[in-house]
Amino acid sequence: MNAETVLEAQTVALLRRLSREQEMRTRRIRDEAVEQSREIVRRARGEARARVHEAALETRREVELAVARRRAAIDTRERRTRQAMLRTLLDDAWRRLPAALESRWSEPPARRAWCRAACAQALDSLLDTGRRTVELDPRWLDELRSVVEGALATNDAVDVVPVAGLGAGLRIRGGRACIDATVAGLVAARGRIAAEVHAEIDQALAREVAPEVTS
């Protein structure tokens, strides 16, 4: 083998080696680039998922806030409607109250129960003054005298006196205090009665809207 042949063989070997090294470097660069691109894609996907999750949370918060505002508006409207209905019912009940009391008084058993209830309140509320005065309309004086005297049987003397035009009910006086259980006296306590009627209507409405319980 002459010198030229040796040189040519060395040159070919060197070129092959350079080619292999170039191919290895190219492959390594390509692999690194692929891995980097994969990492970029993974990072981008993670960031995208995070953004989507945050956007979903924000959307959920906005929806919940909108629902809460809508519910509050509905509750306010229902409350106003309910209050208006209660006022209407109370006004109607107030208009009917005097006639209902008169009708109640017109029944003898109810009259006696009315008197006993008023006397019981007098015993609880009026101080012992040595004498109590019961005022009744003359129409019911004879019928109810014994009822009130029995209901007020204490150490105090009881005077049952007629008062013309008193109407349904009775008044009981002890000293300067008075239990006014006439229709006019009862109706005069509008604030207390309105509160009691309001409570009754409130309970009735609550029963109507209460969900049915199934076994």
C-alpha positions in Angstrom: 0.0 0.0 0.0 1.5 3.3 -1.1 1.3 6.6 0.8 -1.6 7.9 -1.3 -3.7 4.9 -0.5 -2.9 5.2 3.2 -3.8 8.8 3.2 -7.0 8.2 1.3 -8.0 5.4 3.8 -7.2 7.7 6.7 -9.2 10.5 5.1 -12.2 8.2 4.6 -12.0 6.9 8.1 -11.8 10.5 9.4 -14.8 11.6 7.4 -16.7 8.6 8.6 -15.8 9.4 12.2 -16.8 13.0 11.7 -20.0 11.9 10.1 -20.8 9.6 13.0 -20.0 12.3 15.5 -22.1 14.8 13.5 -25.0 12.3 13.4 -24.7 11.6 17.2 -24.6 15.3 17.9 -27.6 15.9 15.6 -29.5 13.1 17.3 -28.6 14.4 20.7 -29.7 17.9 19.7 -32.9 16.5 18.2 -33.6 14.5 21.3 -33.0 17.5 23.5 -35.2 19.6 21.3 -37.9 17.0 21.4 -37.7 16.8 25.2 -37.7 20.6 25.5 -40.7 20.9 23.2 -42.5 18.1 25.2 -41.6 20.0 28.5 -42.9 23.3 26.9 -46.1 21.5 25.9 -46.5 19.9 29.3 -46.0 23.3 31.0 -48.3 25.0 28.6 -51.0 22.4 29.2 -50.5 22.7 33.0 -50.8 26.5 32.7 -53.8 26.1 30.5 -55.5 23.8 32.9 -54.7 26.1 35.8 -56.2 29.0 33.8 -59.2 27.0 32.8 -59.7 25.9 36.5 -59.3 29.5 37.7 -61.7 30.7 35.0 -64.2 28.0 36.0 -63.9 29.0 39.7 -64.4 32.6 38.8 -67.4 31.7 36.6 -68.8 29.7 39.5 -68.3 32.5 41.9 -70.0 34.9 39.5 -72.9 32.5 39.0 -73.2 31.9 42.8 -73.2 35.7 43.3 -75.8 36.2 40.7 -77.9 33.4 42.1 -77.5 34.9 45.6 -78.5 38.4 44.3 -81.5 36.9 42.5 -82.6 34.9 45.6 -82.3 38.0 47.7 -84.4 40.0 45.2 -87.0 37.2 45.2 -87.0 37.0 49.0 -87.4 40.8 49.2 -90.3 40.7 46.8 -91.9 37.8 48.6 -91.4 39.6 51.9 -93.0 42.7 50.6 -95.9 40.8 49.1 -96.3 38.9 52.3 -96.3 42.1 54.4 -98.9 43.7 52.1 -101.0 40.6 52.4 -100.6 40.7 56.2 -101.6 44.3 56.3 -104.7 43.5 54.2 -105.6 40.6 56.4 -105.0 42.7 59.6 -107.2 45.5 58.3 -109.9 43.1 57.4 -109.6 41.4 60.8 -109.7 44.7 62.5 -112.9 45.7 60.7 -114.5 42.4 61.6 -113.4 42.4 65.2 -116.1 44.6 66.9 -118.9 42.6 65.2 -117.2 39.3 66.2 -116.9 40.5 69.8 -120.5 41.6 69.8 -121.6 38.2 68.4 -119.5 36.4 71.0 -121.1 38.4 73.8 -124.5 37.6 72.5 -124.1 34.0 73.5 -124.9 33.4 77.3 -122.1 30.9 77.9 -119.6 33.2 76.1 -120.8 36.1 78.2 -120.2 34.3 81.4 -116.8 33.1 80.3 -116.0 36.6 79.2 -116.9 37.9 82.7 -114.8 35.3 84.4 -111.8 36.0 82.3 -112.1 39.7 83.0 -112.4 39.1 86.7 -109.4 36.8 86.7 -107.4 39.5 85.0 -108.6 42.0 87.6 -107.5 39.7 90.5 -104.1 39.5 88.9 -103.8 43.2 88.0 -105.8 45.3 90.4 -104.5 46.0 93.9 -106.7 45.0 96.9 -108.3 48.3 97.8 -111.1 47.1 100.0 -113.7 47.5 97.3 -114.1 46.7 93.6 -116.8 48.1 91.3 -118.1 46.2 88.3 -119.9 48.1 85.6 -122.4 46.2 83.4 -125.0 47.3 80.9 -128.4 47.1 82.6 -129.6 44.5 80.1 -127.2 41.9 81.7 -127.0 43.1 85.2 -129.3 40.4 86.8 -127.9 37.6 84.7 -124.2 38.4 85.4 -124.2 39.8 88.9 -123.7 36.4 90.6 -121.1 35.5 88.0 -118.8 38.4 88.7 -119.4 38.4 92.5 -118.4 34.7 92.6 -115.4 35.3 90.3 -114.2 38.2 92.5 -114.8 36.5 95.8 -112.0 38.0 97.9 -111.7 40.1 101.0 -112.8 43.1 98.9 -116.4 44.1 98.7 -117.9 44.0 95.2 -120.3 46.5 93.9 -122.1 45.6 90.6 -123.6 48.8 89.1 -125.5 49.4 85.9 -124.1 51.8 83.3 -126.5 52.6 80.6 -125.1 52.3 77.0 -122.1 50.3 78.2 -122.9 47.6 75.6 -121.2 44.3 75.4 -118.6 43.5 78.1 -117.8 44.9 81.5 -115.5 47.3 83.4 -113.9 46.4 86.7 -112.5 49.3 88.9 -110.2 49.0 91.9 -109.1 52.3 93.3 -107.8 54.4 90.3 -107.1 51.4 88.1 -109.6 49.8 85.7 -109.9 46.7 83.6 -111.9 47.7 80.5 -113.3 44.5 79.0 -116.0 46.2 77.0 -115.9 45.9 73.2 -114.7 49.5 73.0 -112.0 48.9 75.6 -110.8 45.8 73.9 -110.7 47.4 70.5 -108.8 50.3 72.0 -105.8 48.0 72.6 -105.2 47.9 68.8 -101.4 47.6 69.0 -101.5 44.5 71.2 -104.3 42.9 69.4 -102.7 43.6 66.0 -99.5 41.9 67.2 -101.4 38.9 68.4 -103.4 38.7 65.1 -100.1 39.2 63.2 -98.6 36.3 65.0 -101.6 34.0 64.3 -101.5 34.9 60.6 -97.7 34.4 60.5 -98.1 30.9 62.0 -101.0 30.1 59.6 -98.9 31.1 56.6 -95.9 29.1 57.9 -98.1 26.0 58.1 -99.3 26.6 54.5 -95.8 26.9 53.0 -94.2 24.2 55.2 -93.0 21.2 53.1 -94.9 18.0 53.5 -93.1 15.3 55.5 -93.3 11.9 53.9 -92.6 8.7 55.8 
